[in-house]
Amino acid sequence: MTKENILKEVLSVFTRIEIYKYVKKIINKMVDCGYNHYIVGGVIRDLILSVTSGKTSSSVKDIDLVVEAKEYDKIVKLMTDITFTSPSRIIKHHRFFTLSIFIEENKDAAIRIDVSIPRKEKYPYDGALPEVSVGSVYDDIFRRDFTINAIALRYNIINKNYDFYDPFGGIDDLRRKYIRILHNKSFYDDPTRIIRAIRFSAKLGFKIEPVTEKYLKEAMKDNVLLKISDNRLVNEFLHILKKGENLQTVVKLFKLYKVANVYREQLGGLFSTFEKKCLEIELEKVKDDYDRFFIRLLYLLENTYGKVAILGRNNATSTFKNAMVSLYIPKMQRQRIYEAIRFITSNKKKNLPPWVEKYISGSYNL
Ligand code: CTP
């Protein structure tokens, strides 16, 4: 398929996805105000894959937009002026020149649209959180993890059309099925990319490109994963519970690259359960990331610390609470698990959250 055809098909699919109706409002505003804009990140990767190889992804719930502007405050003002058909709120992250628009379509699942101006990142030391400053669009693309995540759909205000901005050959790597970093220091700057490389490799069935693999192994030898906070390390694991696919391959790659040793140390029994039960929590039929995350987490907790029904309500809550607190699982996610325990141990089986209903009935196909 030629790039022109890929572009045509991607645009056609993009304008038909559910959340396009919200994105369009933002895009129109940008165009009216004379700004070029770029749609970037995972959504473009997944759209290209869906048109070139038919690999369908779960429904799009978040989108990243970069607006080619220099003044963050002006963009905040423009975004605040937009009204959506569903309730929405804006969270500003001034320090990172970005803002997140959350649109609540229903109680459990908000759509998230991140809008930012182009940013440049500098890592003061290996594994540090980056210092962010205003940069060019090229800088914004260059700070990303892999070539396949560094493809942008660019709207040019003068030509009034879209093309691909793909300075690192991401589209070719999608064709070759390669996970490739953009520069040699990538895994040192952000060691979580090692875990992301494994997640994407397993999920997409892509190979970690040989030079990238060499740098990954070197970084592991230098123990870079020990340079990031426990919080970030656990967070990447939770991301696998949310977005990961082909978990058996994840486990294999964890072992191959010796990431498993780090997680065994960090997550203890929960990680051993993950290694043993990875096939059982594949949940191919559960398409919703939210449902899949909580089903997987509760299943791992029960198989590590004891079944809710046997532990009884209060015991289960405190056993799981202690475990989850020591594993740095965020409060909101812990609360969903306590809520599930209450449902499971009570006789009321009405108005269950959908994932709890699936969990209890086993209809999620464990
Ligand atoms: N990104 C990055 N380095 C990270 C995290 C994110 O470069 N450590 C960039 C990538 O360009 C990525 C985008 O931010 O595509 C969005 O990140 P995220 O939402 O975590 O991942 P997605 O690519 O959207 O993929 P998925 O939805 O499967 O998590």
Residues whose N, C-alpha, C, O or C-beta is under 5 A from the ligand:
A	BS01	CTP	G41 G42 V43 R143 R144 D145 N149 K243
